[in-house]
Structures are given as C-alpha cells and as structure tokens.
Amino acid sequence: MGSFDKALDKELFKETVEIGDQKLTVGKYSYNEGVKKVQISRQRKSEEGSEYPWKFAKLGRMTIEEVEAVIPILDKALHA
C-alpha cells in the first residue's frame, strides 16, 4: 500500500461552526479523483496562553445542539 500524498487530496467543501468552547468542521474531500467522502471533526479551545488556540478532540457522541448545527452544513456538503 502506498503512502498518503497531500497533493492528491482535494478539498471540495469545508465549513465550520462554533458552539461554546469548541468548533465542529464538516469537510468534503476526494483523494486522487476517487470517491467523495465527508469528514466531521471537533476542536476544543486550548488553555489560556497555549501556543495553539485550538486542539483536535475525539468527535465521539454529539449533543442535540451540535447535531442541529451540523445537519444544514452536511446538506450543503452533500450538494457541493
């Protein structure tokens, strides 16, 4: 199996929504002109004074508020 080549990974759509101290990002990608796939990622605010203001976190379960915020973005990604 070959290694991942970032140059072949095309971002077709990306939108982020902030909810409290975290943000959820919905992205649509195609690797090497292949099947289009959707990714949802979560980031949380880092502690004060941290070099990086956001850090990635496990998506896991989502609150109803998060789902309600992400559904319209998923619809946009579907049609992008």
N, CA, C and O atoms as CSV, one atom per row, in Angstrom:
chain,resi,resn,atom,element,x,y,z
A,1,MET,N,N,0.836,-1.167,0.000
A,1,MET,CA,C,0.000,0.000,0.000
A,1,MET,C,C,0.890,1.242,0.000
A,1,MET,O,O,1.835,1.326,0.784
A,2,GLY,N,N,0.590,2.215,-0.882
A,2,GLY,CA,C,1.389,3.430,-0.982
A,2,GLY,C,C,1.121,4.382,0.159
A,2,GLY,O,O,0.198,4.201,0.953
A,3,SER,N,N,1.956,5.403,0.217
A,3,SER,CA,C,1.779,6.389,1.284
A,3,SER,C,C,0.853,7.516,0.829
A,3,SER,O,O,0.651,7.729,-0.366
A,4,PHE,N,N,0.301,8.222,1.793
A,4,PHE,CA,C,-0.620,9.315,1.540
A,4,PHE,C,C,0.127,10.486,0.915
A,4,PHE,O,O,1.196,10.864,1.397
A,5,ASP,N,N,-0.421,11.066,-0.153
A,5,ASP,CA,C,0.161,12.229,-0.818
A,5,ASP,C,C,-0.830,13.385,-0.698
A,5,ASP,O,O,-1.881,13.376,-1.340
A,6,LYS,N,N,-0.500,14.368,0.115
A,6,LYS,CA,C,-1.392,15.505,0.375
A,6,LYS,C,C,-1.781,16.221,-0.923
A,6,LYS,O,O,-2.879,16.770,-1.011
A,7,ALA,N,N,-0.914,16.225,-1.915
A,7,ALA,CA,C,-1.192,16.900,-3.189
A,7,ALA,C,C,-2.357,16.255,-3.936
A,7,ALA,O,O,-2.987,16.906,-4.769
A,8,LEU,N,N,-2.653,14.990,-3.650
A,8,LEU,CA,C,-3.740,14.280,-4.328
A,8,LEU,C,C,-5.074,14.414,-3.592
A,8,LEU,O,O,-6.115,14.021,-4.118
A,9,ASP,N,N,-5.045,14.965,-2.384
A,9,ASP,CA,C,-6.243,15.102,-1.565
A,9,ASP,C,C,-6.890,16.457,-1.858
A,9,ASP,O,O,-6.340,17.494,-1.488
A,10,LYS,N,N,-8.048,16.458,-2.517
A,10,LYS,CA,C,-8.714,17.700,-2.892
A,10,LYS,C,C,-9.863,18.009,-1.931
A,10,LYS,O,O,-10.728,17.173,-1.673
A,11,GLU,N,N,-9.839,19.242,-1.409
A,11,GLU,CA,C,-10.912,19.714,-0.538
A,11,GLU,C,C,-11.998,20.320,-1.425
A,11,GLU,O,O,-11.766,21.317,-2.109
A,12,LEU,N,N,-13.176,19.714,-1.408
A,12,LEU,CA,C,-14.275,20.163,-2.249
A,12,LEU,C,C,-15.211,21.125,-1.524
A,12,LEU,O,O,-15.889,21.938,-2.152
A,13,PHE,N,N,-15.242,21.024,-0.188
A,13,PHE,CA,C,-16.136,21.854,0.627
A,13,PHE,C,C,-15.618,21.828,2.054
A,13,PHE,O,O,-15.093,20.815,2.516
A,14,LYS,N,N,-15.772,22.958,2.756
A,14,LYS,CA,C,-15.397,22.987,4.172
A,14,LYS,C,C,-16.133,24.136,4.845
A,14,LYS,O,O,-16.115,25.268,4.362
A,15,GLU,N,N,-16.780,23.835,5.963
A,15,GLU,CA,C,-17.468,24.867,6.750
A,15,GLU,C,C,-17.368,24.506,8.224
A,15,GLU,O,O,-17.446,23.336,8.597
A,16,THR,N,N,-17.196,25.524,9.052
A,16,THR,CA,C,-17.026,25.339,10.491
A,16,THR,C,C,-18.088,26.107,11.252
A,16,THR,O,O,-18.482,27.205,10.859
A,17,VAL,N,N,-18.551,25.513,12.357
A,17,VAL,CA,C,-19.499,26.178,13.246
A,17,VAL,C,C,-18.921,26.121,14.667
A,17,VAL,O,O,-18.445,25.079,15.117
A,18,GLU,N,N,-18.974,27.268,15.364
A,18,GLU,CA,C,-18.507,27.323,16.758
A,18,GLU,C,C,-19.689,27.162,17.687
A,18,GLU,O,O,-20.731,27.794,17.512
A,19,ILE,N,N,-19.510,26.302,18.682
A,19,ILE,CA,C,-20.522,26.070,19.706
A,19,ILE,C,C,-19.798,26.098,21.048
A,19,ILE,O,O,-19.082,25.161,21.400
A,20,GLY,N,N,-19.990,27.169,21.779
A,20,GLY,CA,C,-19.324,27.300,23.076
A,20,GLY,C,C,-17.816,27.361,22.916
A,20,GLY,O,O,-17.295,28.190,22.170
A,21,ASP,N,N,-17.110,26.472,23.626
A,21,ASP,CA,C,-15.649,26.464,23.596
A,21,ASP,C,C,-15.094,25.463,22.590
A,21,ASP,O,O,-13.939,25.049,22.688
A,22,GLN,N,N,-15.916,25.078,21.628
A,22,GLN,CA,C,-15.448,24.123,20.619
A,22,GLN,C,C,-15.986,24.482,19.250
A,22,GLN,O,O,-16.906,25.289,19.123
A,23,LYS,N,N,-15.409,23.880,18.232
A,23,LYS,CA,C,-15.932,24.072,16.892
A,23,LYS,C,C,-15.949,22.733,16.159
A,23,LYS,O,O,-15.084,21.877,16.343
A,24,LEU,N,N,-16.974,22.596,15.323
A,24,LEU,CA,C,-17.144,21.396,14.502
A,24,LEU,C,C,-16.949,21.800,13.050
A,24,LEU,O,O,-17.484,22.814,12.602
A,25,THR,N,N,-16.186,21.008,12.325
A,25,THR,CA,C,-15.910,21.287,10.927
A,25,THR,C,C,-16.402,20.130,10.080
A,25,THR,O,O,-16.119,18.967,10.370
A,26,VAL,N,N,-17.143,20.461,9.030
A,26,VAL,CA,C,-17.607,19.471,8.055
A,26,VAL,C,C,-16.819,19.729,6.778
A,26,VAL,O,O,-16.801,20.849,6.269
A,27,GLY,N,N,-16.180,18.706,6.272
A,27,GLY,CA,C,-15.424,18.825,5.029
A,27,GLY,C,C,-15.788,17.715,4.072
A,27,GLY,O,O,-16.155,16.615,4.485
A,28,LYS,N,N,-15.683,18.011,2.786
A,28,LYS,CA,C,-15.922,17.012,1.740
A,28,LYS,C,C,-14.638,16.932,0.926
A,28,LYS,O,O,-14.118,17.953,0.475
A,29,TYR,N,N,-14.127,15.717,0.738
A,29,TYR,CA,C,-12.831,15.512,0.108
A,29,TYR,C,C,-12.894,14.402,-0.935
A,29,TYR,O,O,-13.772,13.539,-0.909
A,30,SER,N,N,-11.939,14.455,-1.846
A,30,SER,CA,C,-11.774,13.390,-2.835
A,30,SER,C,C,-10.275,13.151,-2.965
A,30,SER,O,O,-9.518,14.078,-3.251
A,31,TYR,N,N,-9.852,11.921,-2.759
A,31,TYR,CA,C,-8.434,11.576,-2.868
A,31,TYR,C,C,-8.161,10.960,-4.227
A,31,TYR,O,O,-8.764,9.950,-4.590
A,32,ASN,N,N,-7.256,11.564,-4.975
A,32,ASN,CA,C,-6.839,11.052,-6.282
A,32,ASN,C,C,-8.037,10.858,-7.222
A,32,ASN,O,O,-8.120,9.857,-7.935
A,33,GLU,N,N,-8.962,11.827,-7.214
A,33,GLU,CA,C,-10.161,11.801,-8.067
A,33,GLU,C,C,-11.077,10.615,-7.756
A,33,GLU,O,O,-11.891,10.215,-8.589
A,34,GLY,N,N,-10.938,10.062,-6.558
A,34,GLY,CA,C,-11.727,8.894,-6.168
A,34,GLY,C,C,-13.070,9.275,-5.561
A,34,GLY,O,O,-13.582,10.371,-5.787
A,35,VAL,N,N,-13.623,8.362,-4.798
A,35,VAL,CA,C,-14.926,8.529,-4.155
A,35,VAL,C,C,-14.898,9.755,-3.239
A,35,VAL,O,O,-13.937,9.965,-2.500
A,36,LYS,N,N,-15.955,10.555,-3.296
A,36,LYS,CA,C,-16.069,11.727,-2.430
A,36,LYS,C,C,-16.494,11.266,-1.038
A,36,LYS,O,O,-17.385,10.431,-0.887
A,37,LYS,N,N,-15.829,11.835,-0.021
A,37,LYS,CA,C,-16.117,11.444,1.360
A,37,LYS,C,C,-16.276,12.678,2.227
A,37,LYS,O,O,-15.660,13.715,1.978
A,38,VAL,N,N,-17.118,12.552,3.258
A,38,VAL,CA,C,-17.377,13.648,4.192
A,38,VAL,C,C,-16.709,13.322,5.521
A,38,VAL,O,O,-16.738,12.185,5.991
A,39,GLN,N,N,-16.111,14.345,6.111
A,39,GLN,CA,C,-15.445,14.192,7.402
A,39,GLN,C,C,-15.983,15.243,8.357
A,39,GLN,O,O,-16.143,16.405,7.984
A,40,ILE,N,N,-16.265,14.833,9.596
A,40,ILE,CA,C,-16.659,15.773,10.652
A,40,ILE,C,C,-15.569,15.717,11.710
A,40,ILE,O,O,-15.207,14.636,12.177
A,41,SER,N,N,-15.042,16.880,12.090
A,41,SER,CA,C,-14.013,16.905,13.130
A,41,SER,C,C,-14.383,17.918,14.206
A,41,SER,O,O,-15.132,18.865,13.967
A,42,ARG,N,N,-13.834,17.691,15.404
A,42,ARG,CA,C,-14.104,18.554,16.563
A,42,ARG,C,C,-12.778,19.133,17.040
A,42,ARG,O,O,-11.757,18.447,17.078
A,43,GLN,N,N,-12.820,20.413,17.403
A,43,GLN,CA,C,-11.677,21.059,18.035
A,43,GLN,C,C,-12.165,21.772,19.285
A,43,GLN,O,O,-13.265,22.323,19.315
A,44,ARG,N,N,-11.329,21.751,20.314
A,44,ARG,CA,C,-11.655,22.444,21.573
A,44,ARG,C,C,-10.637,23.553,21.804
A,44,ARG,O,O,-9.483,23.451,21.386
A,45,LYS,N,N,-11.084,24.627,22.483
A,45,LYS,CA,C,-10.165,25.712,22.822
A,45,LYS,C,C,-9.121,25.193,23.793
A,45,LYS,O,O,-9.421,24.436,24.716
A,46,SER,N,N,-7.891,25.618,23.562
A,46,SER,CA,C,-6.798,25.256,24.464
A,46,SER,C,C,-6.823,26.162,25.690
A,46,SER,O,O,-7.554,27.151,25.732
A,47,GLU,N,N,-6.020,25.814,26.675
A,47,GLU,CA,C,-5.917,26.630,27.882
A,47,GLU,C,C,-5.312,27.982,27.523
A,47,GLU,O,O,-4.606,28.112,26.523
A,48,GLU,N,N,-5.595,28.979,28.342
A,48,GLU,CA,C,-5.040,30.319,28.143
A,48,GLU,C,C,-3.523,30.248,28.055
A,48,GLU,O,O,-2.879,29.514,28.804
A,49,GLY,N,N,-2.960,31.019,27.128
A,49,GLY,CA,C,-1.511,31.085,26.993
A,49,GLY,C,C,-0.911,29.967,26.168
A,49,GLY,O,O,0.305,29.929,25.979
A,50,SER,N,N,-1.726,29.063,25.675
A,50,SER,CA,C,-1.216,27.965,24.865
A,50,SER,C,C,-0.744,28.491,23.509
A,50,SER,O,O,-1.296,29.457,22.983
A,51,GLU,N,N,0.264,27.857,22.959
A,51,GLU,CA,C,0.806,28.255,21.655
A,51,GLU,C,C,-0.238,28.086,20.555
A,51,GLU,O,O,-0.289,28.873,19.609
A,52,TYR,N,N,-1.063,27.062,20.687
A,52,TYR,CA,C,-2.094,26.788,19.702
A,52,TYR,C,C,-3.465,27.037,20.332
A,52,TYR,O,O,-3.786,26.432,21.355
A,53,PRO,N,N,-4.283,27.919,19.736
A,53,PRO,CA,C,-5.571,28.260,20.359
A,53,PRO,C,C,-6.593,27.122,20.306
A,53,PRO,O,O,-7.500,27.081,21.137
A,54,TRP,N,N,-6.469,26.200,19.350
A,54,TRP,CA,C,-7.417,25.083,19.215
A,54,TRP,C,C,-6.649,23.773,19.161
A,54,TRP,O,O,-5.547,23.712,18.615
A,55,LYS,N,N,-7.235,22.719,19.733
A,55,LYS,CA,C,-6.634,21.383,19.632
A,55,LYS,C,C,-7.718,20.393,19.216
A,55,LYS,O,O,-8.877,20.521,19.611
A,56,PHE,N,N,-7.327,19.412,18.419
A,56,PHE,CA,C,-8.286,18.413,17.955
A,56,PHE,C,C,-8.727,17.526,19.104
A,56,PHE,O,O,-7.953,17.216,20.009
A,57,ALA,N,N,-9.988,17.126,19.047
A,57,ALA,CA,C,-10.569,16.247,20.063
A,57,ALA,C,C,-11.367,15.154,19.353
A,57,ALA,O,O,-11.804,15.319,18.214
A,58,LYS,N,N,-11.540,14.054,20.044
A,58,LYS,CA,C,-12.339,12.950,19.517
A,58,LYS,C,C,-13.773,13.421,19.290
A,58,LYS,O,O,-14.350,14.083,20.153
A,59,LEU,N,N,-14.350,13.087,18.142
A,59,LEU,CA,C,-15.720,13.518,17.860
A,59,LEU,C,C,-16.700,12.794,18.776
A,59,LEU,O,O,-17.522,13.437,19.429
A,60,GLY,N,N,-16.627,11.496,18.832
A,60,GLY,CA,C,-17.497,10.728,19.723
A,60,GLY,C,C,-18.960,11.064,19.575
A,60,GLY,O,O,-19.440,11.301,18.466
A,61,ARG,N,N,-19.663,11.085,20.671
A,61,ARG,CA,C,-21.086,11.412,20.665
A,61,ARG,C,C,-21.264,12.918,20.541
A,61,ARG,O,O,-20.421,13.703,20.976
A,62,MET,N,N,-22.383,13.300,19.934
A,62,MET,CA,C,-22.680,14.716,19.741
A,62,MET,C,C,-23.954,15.076,20.490
A,62,MET,O,O,-24.876,14.267,20.599
A,63,THR,N,N,-23.994,16.308,21.007
A,63,THR,CA,C,-25.213,16.785,21.654
A,63,THR,C,C,-26.255,17.082,20.574
A,63,THR,O,O,-25.925,17.195,19.393
A,64,ILE,N,N,-27.496,17.206,20.986
A,64,ILE,CA,C,-28.570,17.557,20.047
A,64,ILE,C,C,-28.267,18.919,19.418
A,64,ILE,O,O,-28.479,19.102,18.220
A,65,GLU,N,N,-27.778,19.867,20.204
A,65,GLU,CA,C,-27.422,21.191,19.691
A,65,GLU,C,C,-26.364,21.087,18.588
A,65,GLU,O,O,-26.458,21.765,17.565
A,66,GLU,N,N,-25.367,20.243,18.801
A,66,GLU,CA,C,-24.316,20.050,17.790
A,66,GLU,C,C,-24.881,19.432,16.515
A,66,GLU,O,O,-24.546,19.859,15.410
A,67,VAL,N,N,-25.728,18.438,16.671
A,67,VAL,CA,C,-26.334,17.779,15.509
A,67,VAL,C,C,-27.184,18.773,14.724
A,67,VAL,O,O,-27.127,18.810,13.495
A,68,GLU,N,N,-27.975,19.583,15.439
A,68,GLU,CA,C,-28.814,20.577,14.767
A,68,GLU,C,C,-27.968,21.609,14.008
A,68,GLU,O,O,-28.396,22.118,12.972
A,69,ALA,N,N,-26.783,21.913,14.516
A,69,ALA,CA,C,-25.900,22.866,13.846
A,69,ALA,C,C,-25.211,22.243,12.637
A,69,ALA,O,O,-24.937,22.930,11.653
A,70,VAL,N,N,-24.932,20.953,12.707
A,70,VAL,CA,C,-24.174,20.279,11.648
A,70,VAL,C,C,-25.058,19.815,10.489
A,70,VAL,O,O,-24.588,19.770,9.352
A,71,ILE,N,N,-26.307,19.473,10.739
A,71,ILE,CA,C,-27.179,18.949,9.672
A,71,ILE,C,C,-27.267,19.895,8.465
A,71,ILE,O,O,-27.120,19.423,7.337
A,72,PRO,N,N,-27.497,21.198,8.640
A,72,PRO,CA,C,-27.545,22.066,7.460
A,72,PRO,C,C,-26.195,22.120,6.704
A,72,PRO,O,O,-26.162,22.241,5.479
A,73,ILE,N,N,-25.107,22.028,7.451
A,73,ILE,CA,C,-23.799,22.042,6.806
A,73,ILE,C,C,-23.577,20.733,6.030
A,73,ILE,O,O,-23.004,20.743,4.941
A,74,LEU,N,N,-24.028,19.624,6.592
A,74,LEU,CA,C,-23.924,18.347,5.875
A,74,LEU,C,C,-24.738,18.393,4.579
A,74,LEU,O,O,-24.322,17.837,3.562
A,75,ASP,N,N,-25.887,19.049,4.617
A,75,ASP,CA,C,-26.702,19.190,3.417
A,75,ASP,C,C,-25.971,19.996,2.353
A,75,ASP,O,O,-26.011,19.657,1.170
A,76,LYS,N,N,-25.296,21.078,2.784
A,76,LYS,CA,C,-24.505,21.869,1.834
A,76,LYS,C,C,-23.367,21.036,1.255
A,76,LYS,O,O,-23.097,21.098,0.056
A,77,ALA,N,N,-22.700,20.255,2.106
A,77,ALA,CA,C,-21.587,19.410,1.641
A,77,ALA,C,C,-22.087,18.370,0.641
A,77,ALA,O,O,-21.413,18.069,-0.345
A,78,LEU,N,N,-23.250,17.837,0.900
A,78,LEU,CA,C,-23.833,16.831,0.013
A,78,LEU,C,C,-24.023,17.381,-1.397
A,78,LEU,O,O,-23.810,16.668,-2.377
A,79,HIS,N,N,-24.422,18.644,-1.501
A,79,HIS,CA,C,-24.710,19.247,-2.796
A,79,HIS,C,C,-23.550,20.069,-3.370
A,79,HIS,O,O,-23.678,20.660,-4.443
A,80,ALA,N,N,-22.434,20.106,-2.665
A,80,ALA,CA,C,-21.269,20.889,-3.149
A,80,ALA,C,C,-20.501,20.099,-4.194
A,80,ALA,O,O,-19.497,20.581,-4.719
